[in-house]
Amino acid sequence: MMFMPYIHIEGTCAQAMPFYADAFGATDLQMMKYSDTPPSEANPVQSDRIMHSQFSVDGGTLMASDYPPGSGDPQAGMSVMIAPKTVAEAKALFGKLAKGGSVIADFGPTFFSPGFGMFKDRFGTHWIIGALSA
């Protein structure tokens, strides 16, 4: 079994997912708008917001969509954890993804990781980055 994070974003998924795909070097980004689907009672939203998007990197998949307007805080209480193989890779991802966001824990060595940091990015996604080795 494999876990696949599914991020709910408040109206900026069309900007967030290409940003994430670029940061991770993904080349298979797929995005579907609500307006690309047939209208129904189950899917009353017909807009340019993203109904579903995804990309894959190194065997993992990140998925996201725009949360329905007015549905509350779409990401309260969750973070996406990634574990790059090296400190250099972790630090580079931290720098790319955290730009324009707010740092929760500065990137640096800890007793459990040679390179670790936490932040909320400019799209509202909480990230935890922990390098596996130096």
N, CA, C and O atoms as a GROMACS GRO file, in nm:
protein
  536
    1MET      N    1   0.085  -0.117   0.000
    1MET     CA    2   0.000   0.000   0.000
    1MET      C    3   0.089   0.124   0.000
    1MET      O    4   0.194   0.127   0.065
    2MET      N    5   0.045   0.225  -0.075
    2MET     CA    6   0.121   0.350  -0.082
    2MET      C    7   0.027   0.466  -0.049
    2MET      O    8  -0.086   0.471  -0.098
    3PHE      N    9   0.074   0.558   0.034
    3PHE     CA   10  -0.004   0.679   0.064
    3PHE      C   11   0.025   0.784  -0.042
    3PHE      O   12   0.139   0.799  -0.086
    4MET      N   13  -0.079   0.855  -0.083
    4MET     CA   14  -0.064   0.963  -0.180
    4MET      C   15  -0.133   1.087  -0.125
    4MET      O   16  -0.256   1.092  -0.117
    5PRO      N   17  -0.055   1.189  -0.088
    5PRO     CA   18  -0.117   1.311  -0.036
    5PRO      C   19  -0.210   1.376  -0.138
    5PRO      O   20  -0.178   1.382  -0.257
    6TYR      N   21  -0.324   1.424  -0.090
    6TYR     CA   22  -0.419   1.496  -0.174
    6TYR      C   23  -0.442   1.631  -0.106
    6TYR      O   24  -0.503   1.638   0.000
    7ILE      N   25  -0.393   1.736  -0.168
    7ILE     CA   26  -0.399   1.870  -0.109
    7ILE      C   27  -0.523   1.942  -0.160
    7ILE      O   28  -0.552   1.941  -0.279
    8HIS      N   29  -0.595   2.005  -0.069
    8HIS     CA   30  -0.708   2.090  -0.108
    8HIS      C   31  -0.661   2.235  -0.095
    8HIS      O   32  -0.620   2.278   0.013
    9ILE      N   33  -0.668   2.308  -0.204
    9ILE     CA   34  -0.618   2.444  -0.213
    9ILE      C   35  -0.735   2.539  -0.233
    9ILE      O   36  -0.834   2.503  -0.298
   10GLU      N   37  -0.725   2.658  -0.179
   10GLU     CA   38  -0.835   2.755  -0.186
   10GLU      C   39  -0.819   2.846  -0.308
   10GLU      O   40  -0.777   2.961  -0.294
   11GLY      N   41  -0.853   2.795  -0.428
   11GLY     CA   42  -0.862   2.880  -0.546
   11GLY      C   43  -0.734   2.905  -0.623
   11GLY      O   44  -0.738   2.976  -0.724
   12THR      N   45  -0.620   2.850  -0.581
   12THR     CA   46  -0.495   2.875  -0.654
   12THR      C   47  -0.427   2.746  -0.700
   12THR      O   48  -0.306   2.745  -0.724
   13CYS      N   49  -0.502   2.640  -0.713
   13CYS     CA   50  -0.445   2.512  -0.756
   13CYS      C   51  -0.382   2.523  -0.894
   13CYS      O   52  -0.279   2.460  -0.919
   14ALA      N   53  -0.440   2.601  -0.985
   14ALA     CA   54  -0.387   2.616  -1.120
   14ALA      C   55  -0.248   2.678  -1.121
   14ALA      O   56  -0.170   2.656  -1.214
   15GLN      N   57  -0.214   2.754  -1.017
   15GLN     CA   58  -0.080   2.810  -1.005
   15GLN      C   59   0.010   2.720  -0.919
   15GLN      O   60   0.129   2.706  -0.947
   16ALA      N   61  -0.047   2.660  -0.815
   16ALA     CA   62   0.032   2.580  -0.721
   16ALA      C   63   0.090   2.453  -0.783
   16ALA      O   64   0.208   2.425  -0.766
   17MET      N   65   0.008   2.378  -0.854
   17MET     CA   66   0.058   2.249  -0.904
   17MET      C   67   0.168   2.262  -1.009
   17MET      O   68   0.263   2.184  -1.004
   18PRO      N   69   0.163   2.357  -1.104
   18PRO     CA   70   0.279   2.374  -1.192
   18PRO      C   71   0.404   2.416  -1.115
   18PRO      O   72   0.515   2.375  -1.148
   19PHE      N   73   0.386   2.499  -1.010
   19PHE     CA   74   0.497   2.540  -0.925
   19PHE      C   75   0.559   2.418  -0.856
   19PHE      O   76   0.681   2.402  -0.857
   20TYR      N   77   0.475   2.334  -0.796
   20TYR     CA   78   0.524   2.213  -0.729
   20TYR      C   79   0.590   2.117  -0.829
   20TYR      O   80   0.697   2.063  -0.803
   21ALA      N   81   0.526   2.097  -0.944
   21ALA     CA   82   0.581   2.006  -1.045
   21ALA      C   83   0.720   2.052  -1.089
   21ALA      O   84   0.811   1.971  -1.105
   22ASP      N   85   0.736   2.184  -1.108
   22ASP     CA   86   0.866   2.238  -1.146
   22ASP      C   87   0.969   2.218  -1.034
   22ASP      O   88   1.083   2.179  -1.061
   23ALA      N   89   0.929   2.244  -0.911
   23ALA     CA   90   1.021   2.230  -0.798
   23ALA      C   91   1.071   2.087  -0.783
   23ALA      O   92   1.187   2.065  -0.747
   24PHE      N   93   0.985   1.990  -0.812
   24PHE     CA   94   1.022   1.849  -0.797
   24PHE      C   95   1.073   1.787  -0.927
   24PHE      O   96   1.114   1.671  -0.928
   25GLY      N   97   1.072   1.863  -1.036
   25GLY     CA   98   1.120   1.811  -1.164
   25GLY      C   99   1.023   1.714  -1.231
   25GLY      O  100   1.066   1.630  -1.310
   26ALA      N  101   0.895   1.724  -1.202
   26ALA     CA  102   0.795   1.635  -1.262
   26ALA      C  103   0.763   1.680  -1.404
   26ALA      O  104   0.762   1.800  -1.434
   27THR      N  105   0.738   1.584  -1.490
   27THR     CA  106   0.706   1.616  -1.630
   27THR      C  107   0.569   1.564  -1.672
   27THR      O  108   0.534   1.574  -1.790
   28ASP      N  109   0.492   1.510  -1.580
   28ASP     CA  110   0.364   1.448  -1.615
   28ASP      C  111   0.243   1.514  -1.548
   28ASP      O  112   0.143   1.448  -1.520
   29LEU      N  113   0.251   1.644  -1.524
   29LEU     CA  114   0.141   1.715  -1.458
   29LEU      C  115   0.013   1.705  -1.540
   29LEU      O  116   0.012   1.731  -1.661
   30GLN      N  117  -0.095   1.668  -1.474
   30GLN     CA  118  -0.228   1.662  -1.535
   30GLN      C  119  -0.322   1.748  -1.453
   30GLN      O  120  -0.318   1.743  -1.330
   31MET      N  121  -0.407   1.828  -1.518
   31MET     CA  122  -0.503   1.912  -1.447
   31MET      C  123  -0.637   1.911  -1.521
   31MET      O  124  -0.641   1.922  -1.644
   32MET      N  125  -0.745   1.898  -1.445
   32MET     CA  126  -0.880   1.901  -1.500
   32MET      C  127  -0.961   2.006  -1.426
   32MET      O  128  -0.967   2.005  -1.302
   33LYS      N  129  -1.024   2.095  -1.501
   33LYS     CA  130  -1.108   2.199  -1.441
   33LYS      C  131  -1.248   2.144  -1.415
   33LYS      O  132  -1.292   2.048  -1.479
   34TYR      N  133  -1.317   2.206  -1.320
   34TYR     CA  134  -1.457   2.171  -1.297
   34TYR      C  135  -1.536   2.188  -1.426
   34TYR      O  136  -1.626   2.108  -1.455
   35SER      N  137  -1.504   2.290  -1.505
   35SER     CA  138  -1.578   2.316  -1.628
   35SER      C  139  -1.550   2.213  -1.737
   35SER      O  140  -1.620   2.210  -1.838
   36ASP      N  141  -1.448   2.127  -1.719
   36ASP     CA  142  -1.419   2.021  -1.815
   36ASP      C  143  -1.508   1.898  -1.795
   36ASP      O  144  -1.503   1.804  -1.875
   37THR      N  145  -1.588   1.898  -1.690
   37THR     CA  146  -1.672   1.783  -1.659
   37THR      C  147  -1.818   1.815  -1.688
   37THR      O  148  -1.857   1.932  -1.689
   38PRO      N  149  -1.899   1.713  -1.711
   38PRO     CA  150  -2.041   1.740  -1.734
   38PRO      C  151  -2.108   1.789  -1.606
   38PRO      O  152  -2.079   1.738  -1.498
   39PRO      N  153  -2.198   1.887  -1.616
   39PRO     CA  154  -2.268   1.934  -1.496
   39PRO      C  155  -2.359   1.825  -1.440
   39PRO      O  156  -2.419   1.748  -1.515
   40SER      N  157  -2.366   1.821  -1.308
   40SER     CA  158  -2.453   1.724  -1.241
   40SER      C  159  -2.483   1.774  -1.101
   40SER      O  160  -2.423   1.871  -1.054
   41GLU      N  161  -2.576   1.708  -1.035
   41GLU     CA  162  -2.605   1.743  -0.896
   41GLU      C  163  -2.484   1.718  -0.807
   41GLU      O  164  -2.459   1.792  -0.712
   42ALA      N  165  -2.409   1.613  -0.839
   42ALA     CA  166  -2.291   1.580  -0.761
   42ALA      C  167  -2.177   1.677  -0.785
   42ALA      O  168  -2.089   1.693  -0.701
   43ASN      N  169  -2.177   1.744  -0.901
   43ASN     CA  170  -2.072   1.840  -0.937
   43ASN      C  171  -2.137   1.968  -0.990
   43ASN      O  172  -2.135   1.993  -1.111
   44PRO      N  173  -2.195   2.049  -0.900
   44PRO     CA  174  -2.263   2.169  -0.946
   44PRO      C  175  -2.168   2.283  -0.983
   44PRO      O  176  -2.210   2.378  -1.049
   45VAL      N  177  -2.042   2.276  -0.943
   45VAL     CA  178  -1.947   2.383  -0.968
   45VAL      C  179  -1.896   2.372  -1.112
   45VAL      O  180  -1.832   2.273  -1.147
   46GLN      N  181  -1.924   2.470  -1.193
   46GLN     CA  182  -1.874   2.474  -1.331
   46GLN      C  183  -1.789   2.600  -1.343
   46GLN      O  184  -1.839   2.707  -1.380
   47SER      N  185  -1.662   2.587  -1.312
   47SER     CA  186  -1.573   2.703  -1.312
   47SER      C  187  -1.437   2.663  -1.365
   47SER      O  188  -1.414   2.547  -1.401
   48ASP      N  189  -1.346   2.759  -1.369
   48ASP     CA  190  -1.209   2.733  -1.411
   48ASP      C  191  -1.122   2.683  -1.296
   48ASP      O  192  -1.002   2.660  -1.314
   49ARG      N  193  -1.180   2.667  -1.179
   49ARG     CA  194  -1.105   2.607  -1.068
   49ARG      C  195  -1.071   2.463  -1.103
   49ARG      O  196  -1.136   2.401  -1.188
   50ILE      N  197  -0.969   2.411  -1.037
   50ILE     CA  198  -0.921   2.276  -1.066
   50ILE      C  199  -0.999   2.172  -0.985
   50ILE      O  200  -1.006   2.180  -0.862
   51MET      N  201  -1.058   2.077  -1.056
   51MET     CA  202  -1.131   1.968  -0.992
   51MET      C  203  -1.035   1.858  -0.947
   51MET      O  204  -1.054   1.798  -0.841
   52HIS      N  205  -0.932   1.831  -1.028
   52HIS     CA  206  -0.833   1.730  -0.993
   52HIS      C  207  -0.704   1.758  -1.069
   52HIS      O  208  -0.706   1.797  -1.186
   53SER      N  209  -0.591   1.738  -1.000
   53SER     CA  210  -0.460   1.748  -1.065
   53SER      C  211  -0.366   1.649  -0.998
   53SER      O  212  -0.388   1.608  -0.884
   54GLN      N  213  -0.262   1.612  -1.070
   54GLN     CA  214  -0.164   1.520  -1.013
   54GLN      C  215  -0.036   1.518  -1.096
   54GLN      O  216  -0.036   1.551  -1.214
   55PHE      N  217   0.073   1.476  -1.028
   55PHE     CA  218   0.198   1.444  -1.095
   55PHE      C  219   0.270   1.342  -1.010
   55PHE      O  220   0.240   1.324  -0.892
   56SER      N  221   0.368   1.274  -1.072
   56SER     CA  222   0.444   1.170  -1.002
   56SER      C  223   0.593   1.199  -1.010
   56SER      O  224   0.642   1.251  -1.110
   57VAL      N  225   0.663   1.162  -0.903
   57VAL     CA  226   0.809   1.174  -0.896
   57VAL      C  227   0.861   1.058  -0.812
   57VAL      O  228   0.812   1.036  -0.701
   58ASP      N  229   0.960   0.987  -0.862
   58ASP     CA  230   1.025   0.879  -0.788
   58ASP      C  231   0.927   0.782  -0.723
   58ASP      O  232   0.946   0.742  -0.608
   59GLY      N  233   0.823   0.745  -0.794
   59GLY     CA  234   0.728   0.647  -0.742
   59GLY      C  235   0.619   0.703  -0.652
   59GLY      O  236   0.530   0.629  -0.611
   60GLY      N  237   0.624   0.831  -0.620
   60GLY     CA  238   0.521   0.894  -0.538
   60GLY      C  239   0.435   0.986  -0.623
   60GLY      O  240   0.480   1.039  -0.724
   61THR      N  241   0.312   1.006  -0.580
   61THR     CA  242   0.219   1.092  -0.652
   61THR      C  243   0.165   1.199  -0.558
   61THR      O  244   0.127   1.169  -0.445
   62LEU      N  245   0.162   1.322  -0.606
   62LEU     CA  246   0.100   1.432  -0.532
   62LEU      C  247  -0.024   1.473  -0.610
   62LEU      O  248  -0.018   1.498  -0.730
   63MET      N  249  -0.137   1.479  -0.540
   63MET     CA  250  -0.263   1.518  -0.602
   63MET      C  251  -0.317   1.641  -0.532
   63MET      O  252  -0.287   1.666  -0.416
   64ALA      N  253  -0.398   1.720  -0.606
   64ALA     CA  254  -0.456   1.840  -0.546
   64ALA      C  255  -0.578   1.884  -0.624
   64ALA      O  256  -0.598   1.847  -0.740
   65SER      N  257  -0.661   1.964  -0.557
   65SER     CA  258  -0.775   2.028  -0.622
   65SER      C  259  -0.806   2.157  -0.548
   65SER      O  260  -0.761   2.179  -0.435
   66ASP      N  261  -0.885   2.242  -0.613
   66ASP     CA  262  -0.936   2.361  -0.545
   66ASP      C  263  -1.051   2.318  -0.456
   66ASP      O  264  -1.141   2.245  -0.499
   67TYR      N  265  -1.047   2.361  -0.333
   67TYR     CA  266  -1.154   2.332  -0.238
   67TYR      C  267  -1.277   2.413  -0.278
   67TYR      O  268  -1.262   2.526  -0.323
   68PRO      N  269  -1.396   2.358  -0.261
   68PRO     CA  270  -1.515   2.438  -0.292
   68PRO      C  271  -1.517   2.568  -0.212
   68PRO      O  272  -1.487   2.566  -0.093
   69PRO      N  273  -1.552   2.681  -0.275
   69PRO     CA  274  -1.553   2.810  -0.205
   69PRO      C  275  -1.639   2.806  -0.079
   69PRO      O  276  -1.748   2.749  -0.079
   70GLY      N  277  -1.588   2.869   0.027
   70GLY     CA  278  -1.662   2.880   0.152
   70GLY      C  279  -1.668   2.754   0.234
   70GLY      O  280  -1.750   2.743   0.325
   71SER      N  281  -1.582   2.656   0.205
   71SER     CA  282  -1.586   2.529   0.277
   71SER      C  283  -1.496   2.524   0.400
   71SER      O  284  -1.480   2.417   0.459
   72GLY      N  285  -1.437   2.635   0.439
   72GLY     CA  286  -1.351   2.636   0.556
   72GLY      C  287  -1.205   2.633   0.519
   72GLY      O  288  -1.170   2.655   0.403
   73ASP      N  289  -1.119   2.605   0.617
   73ASP     CA  290  -0.975   2.598   0.594
   73ASP      C  291  -0.942   2.463   0.533
   73ASP      O  292  -0.947   2.362   0.602
   74PRO      N  293  -0.907   2.459   0.404
   74PRO     CA  294  -0.888   2.332   0.337
   74PRO      C  295  -0.768   2.252   0.384
   74PRO      O  296  -0.761   2.131   0.358
   75GLN      N  297  -0.672   2.314   0.453
   75GLN     CA  298  -0.552   2.241   0.491
   75GLN      C  299  -0.522   2.246   0.640
   75GLN      O  300  -0.409   2.219   0.681
   76ALA      N  301  -0.618   2.278   0.721
   76ALA     CA  302  -0.595   2.284   0.865
   76ALA      C  303  -0.552   2.147   0.916
   76ALA      O  304  -0.619   2.047   0.892
   77GLY      N  305  -0.442   2.143   0.987
   77GLY     CA  306  -0.400   2.022   1.055
   77GLY      C  307  -0.332   1.917   0.970
   77GLY      O  308  -0.330   1.800   1.009
   78MET      N  309  -0.275   1.953   0.855
   78MET     CA  310  -0.203   1.854   0.777
   78MET      C  311  -0.076   1.914   0.718
   78MET      O  312  -0.067   2.035   0.697
   79SER      N  313   0.021   1.828   0.694
   79SER     CA  314   0.146   1.867   0.628
   79SER      C  315   0.184   1.759   0.530
   79SER      O  316   0.146   1.643   0.548
   80VAL      N  317   0.258   1.795   0.426
   80VAL     CA  318   0.315   1.698   0.334
   80VAL      C  319   0.460   1.682   0.374
   80VAL      O  320   0.536   1.778   0.375
   81MET      N  321   0.499   1.558   0.408
   81MET     CA  322   0.636   1.527   0.448
   81MET      C  323   0.709   1.468   0.329
   81MET      O  324   0.660   1.376   0.264
   82ILE      N  325   0.829   1.521   0.301
   82ILE     CA  326   0.913   1.462   0.198
   82ILE      C  327   1.050   1.438   0.258
   82ILE      O  328   1.096   1.512   0.345
   83ALA      N  329   1.116   1.332   0.210
   83ALA     CA  330   1.245   1.293   0.264
   83ALA      C  331   1.346   1.277   0.152
   83ALA      O  332   1.372   1.165   0.107
   84PRO      N  333   1.404   1.389   0.105
   84PRO     CA  334   1.507   1.380   0.002
   84PRO      C  335   1.626   1.298   0.053
   84PRO      O  336   1.650   1.288   0.173
   85LYS      N  337   1.700   1.240  -0.041
   85LYS     CA  338   1.812   1.153  -0.004
   85LYS      C  339   1.928   1.229   0.058
   85LYS      O  340   1.998   1.174   0.143
   86THR      N  341   1.950   1.355   0.017
   86THR     CA  342   2.066   1.430   0.066
   86THR      C  343   2.025   1.566   0.125
   86THR      O  344   1.916   1.617   0.097
   87VAL      N  345   2.113   1.621   0.205
   87VAL     CA  346   2.090   1.754   0.262
   87VAL      C  347   2.084   1.859   0.151
   87VAL      O  348   2.002   1.950   0.155
   88ALA      N  349   2.172   1.845   0.052
   88ALA     CA  350   2.174   1.943  -0.059
   88ALA      C  351   2.039   1.945  -0.131
   88ALA      O  352   1.987   2.053  -0.161
   89GLU      N  353   1.983   1.829  -0.160
   89GLU     CA  354   1.854   1.821  -0.227
   89GLU      C  355   1.743   1.878  -0.137
   89GLU      O  356   1.656   1.951  -0.184
   90ALA      N  357   1.747   1.844  -0.009
   90ALA     CA  358   1.647   1.893   0.086
   90ALA      C  359   1.653   2.045   0.098
   90ALA      O  360   1.550   2.112   0.098
   91LYS      N  361   1.774   2.098   0.109
   91LYS     CA  362   1.791   2.243   0.123
   91LYS      C  363   1.742   2.316  -0.002
   91LYS      O  364   1.679   2.422   0.008
   92ALA      N  365   1.771   2.260  -0.121
   92ALA     CA  366   1.726   2.322  -0.246
   92ALA      C  367   1.573   2.324  -0.254
   92ALA      O  368   1.514   2.425  -0.292
   93LEU      N  369   1.509   2.214  -0.218
   93LEU     CA  370   1.362   2.209  -0.219
   93LEU      C  371   1.304   2.305  -0.117
   93LEU      O  372   1.205   2.373  -0.145
   94PHE      N  373   1.363   2.310   0.001
   94PHE     CA  374   1.317   2.403   0.104
   94PHE      C  375   1.321   2.546   0.050
   94PHE      O  376   1.224   2.621   0.065
   95GLY      N  377   1.431   2.583  -0.013
   95GLY     CA  378   1.446   2.718  -0.068
   95GLY      C  379   1.343   2.750  -0.176
   95GLY      O  380   1.286   2.859  -0.177
   96LYS      N  381   1.319   2.654  -0.267
   96LYS     CA  382   1.223   2.677  -0.375
   96LYS      C  383   1.080   2.686  -0.322
   96LYS      O  384   1.007   2.780  -0.354
   97LEU      N  385   1.041   2.589  -0.242
   97LEU     CA  386   0.903   2.579  -0.197
   97LEU      C  387   0.865   2.684  -0.093
   97LEU      O  388   0.752   2.731  -0.091
   98ALA      N  389   0.959   2.721  -0.006
   98ALA     CA  390   0.929   2.815   0.102
   98ALA      C  391   0.926   2.960   0.056
   98ALA      O  392   0.875   3.046   0.128
   99LYS      N  393   0.979   2.989  -0.062
   99LYS     CA  394   0.984   3.126  -0.111
   99LYS      C  395   0.844   3.186  -0.119
   99LYS      O  396   0.756   3.130  -0.184
  100GLY      N  397   0.824   3.299  -0.052
  100GLY     CA  398   0.695   3.365  -0.049
  100GLY      C  399   0.601   3.312   0.057
  100GLY      O  400   0.488   3.360   0.071
  101GLY      N  401   0.646   3.213   0.132
  101GLY     CA  402   0.564   3.154   0.239
  101GLY      C  403   0.614   3.197   0.375
  101GLY      O  404   0.683   3.299   0.387
  102SER      N  405   0.580   3.120   0.478
  102SER     CA  406   0.626   3.153   0.613
  102SER      C  407   0.694   3.031   0.675
  102SER      O  408   0.637   2.922   0.679
  103VAL      N  409   0.817   3.052   0.721
  103VAL     CA  410   0.896   2.944   0.780
  103VAL      C  411   0.848   2.916   0.922
  103VAL      O  412   0.830   3.008   1.002
  104ILE      N  413   0.828   2.790   0.951
  104ILE     CA  414   0.788   2.745   1.084
  104ILE      C  415   0.911   2.699   1.162
  104ILE      O  416   0.927   2.732   1.280
  105ALA      N  417   0.999   2.623   1.094
  105ALA     CA  418   1.126   2.580   1.154
  105ALA      C  419   1.233   2.598   1.046
  105ALA      O  420   1.225   2.539   0.939
  106ASP      N  421   1.333   2.681   1.075
  106ASP     CA  422   1.442   2.706   0.981
  106ASP      C  423   1.508   2.575   0.941
  106ASP      O  424   1.515   2.481   1.020
  107PHE      N  425   1.557   2.570   0.818
  107PHE     CA  426   1.626   2.450   0.771
  107PHE      C  427   1.762   2.438   0.839
  107PHE      O  428   1.838   2.534   0.844
  108GLY      N  429   1.791   2.320   0.890
  108GLY     CA  430   1.919   2.294   0.954
  108GLY      C  431   1.925   2.155   1.012
  108GLY      O  432   1.826   2.081   1.007
  109PRO      N  433   2.039   2.119   1.068
  109PRO     CA  434   2.054   1.985   1.127
  109PRO      C  435   1.977   1.973   1.259
  109PRO      O  436   1.963   2.069   1.334
  110THR      N  437   1.928   1.853   1.283
  110THR     CA  438   1.861   1.820   1.410
  110THR      C  439   1.917   1.687   1.458
  110THR      O  440   1.998   1.625   1.390
  111PHE      N  441   1.874   1.643   1.575
  111PHE     CA  442   1.921   1.514   1.624
  111PHE      C  443   1.865   1.398   1.543
  111PHE      O  444   1.919   1.287   1.550
  112PHE      N  445   1.757   1.420   1.466
  112PHE     CA  446   1.695   1.312   1.390
  112PHE      C  447   1.714   1.324   1.239
  112PHE      O  448   1.677   1.233   1.165
  113SER      N  449   1.771   1.436   1.192
  113SER     CA  450   1.794   1.454   1.049
  113SER      C  451   1.910   1.550   1.027
  113SER      O  452   1.923   1.650   1.098
  114PRO      N  453   1.996   1.521   0.929
  114PRO     CA  454   2.106   1.612   0.901
  114PRO      C  455   2.061   1.742   0.834
  114PRO      O  456   2.138   1.838   0.825
  115GLY      N  457   1.937   1.746   0.787
  115GLY     CA  458   1.881   1.866   0.726
  115GLY      C  459   1.730   1.862   0.732
  115GLY      O  460   1.667   1.779   0.666
  116PHE      N  461   1.670   1.952   0.813
  116PHE     CA  462   1.527   1.947   0.841
  116PHE      C  463   1.471   2.088   0.846
  116PHE      O  464   1.537   2.180   0.893
  117GLY      N  465   1.347   2.105   0.797
  117GLY     CA  466   1.280   2.234   0.806
  117GLY      C  467   1.131   2.219   0.783
  117GLY      O  468   1.085   2.120   0.725
  118MET      N  469   1.055   2.319   0.830
  118MET     CA  470   0.910   2.320   0.814
  118MET      C  471   0.865   2.459   0.772
  118MET      O  472   0.923   2.559   0.815
  119PHE      N  473   0.762   2.465   0.687
  119PHE     CA  474   0.710   2.595   0.643
  119PHE      C  475   0.570   2.577   0.586
  119PHE      O  476   0.525   2.467   0.556
  120LYS      N  477   0.503   2.692   0.573
  120LYS     CA  478   0.375   2.700   0.503
  120LYS      C  479   0.403   2.780   0.377
  120LYS      O  480   0.448   2.894   0.386
  121ASP      N  481   0.377   2.721   0.260
  121ASP     CA  482   0.412   2.790   0.136
  121ASP      C  483   0.309   2.897   0.098
  121ASP      O  484   0.208   2.913   0.167
  122ARG      N  485   0.335   2.968  -0.008
  122ARG     CA  486   0.250   3.080  -0.049
  122ARG      C  487   0.110   3.037  -0.092
  122ARG      O  488   0.022   3.121  -0.107
  123PHE      N  489   0.089   2.906  -0.112
  123PHE     CA  490  -0.042   2.855  -0.149
  123PHE      C  491  -0.118   2.798  -0.028
  123PHE      O  492  -0.231   2.752  -0.042
  124GLY      N  493  -0.055   2.801   0.089
  124GLY     CA  494  -0.119   2.752   0.211
  124GLY      C  495  -0.086   2.609   0.247
  124GLY      O  496  -0.139   2.556   0.345
  125THR      N  497   0.001   2.543   0.169
  125THR     CA  498   0.038   2.404   0.198
  125THR      C  499   0.149   2.401   0.302
  125THR      O  500   0.248   2.474   0.291
  126HIS      N  501   0.133   2.317   0.403
  126HIS     CA  502   0.234   2.297   0.507
  126HIS      C  503   0.327   2.184   0.460
  126HIS      O  504   0.281   2.077   0.420
  127TRP      N  505   0.457   2.208   0.466
  127TRP     CA  506   0.558   2.111   0.425
  127TRP      C  507   0.652   2.081   0.540
  127TRP      O  508   0.685   2.168   0.620
  128ILE      N  509   0.696   1.955   0.546
  128ILE     CA  510   0.802   1.911   0.635
  128ILE      C  511   0.906   1.845   0.544
  128ILE      O  512   0.875   1.751   0.471
  129ILE      N  513   1.029   1.894   0.551
  129ILE     CA  514   1.136   1.838   0.469
  129ILE      C  515   1.244   1.785   0.562
  129ILE      O  516   1.296   1.859   0.646
  130GLY      N  517   1.278   1.659   0.547
  130GLY     CA  518   1.381   1.596   0.631
  130GLY      C  519   1.472   1.510   0.548
  130GLY      O  520   1.430   1.406   0.497
  131ALA      N  521   1.598   1.551   0.533
  131ALA     CA  522   1.695   1.473   0.455
  131ALA      C  523   1.724   1.342   0.524
  131ALA      O  524   1.728   1.333   0.646
  132LEU      N  525   1.743   1.237   0.441
  132LEU     CA  526   1.773   1.105   0.495
  132LEU      C  527   1.919   1.090   0.534
  132LEU      O  528   1.951   1.018   0.629
  133SER      N  529   2.009   1.158   0.460
  133SER     CA  530   2.151   1.148   0.493
  133SER      C  531   2.224   1.276   0.451
  133SER      O  532   2.169   1.359   0.378
  134ALA      N  533   2.346   1.289   0.498
  134ALA     CA  534   2.426   1.407   0.466
  134ALA      C  535   2.468   1.400   0.322
  134ALA      O  536   2.537   1.490   0.274
   0.00000   0.00000   0.00000
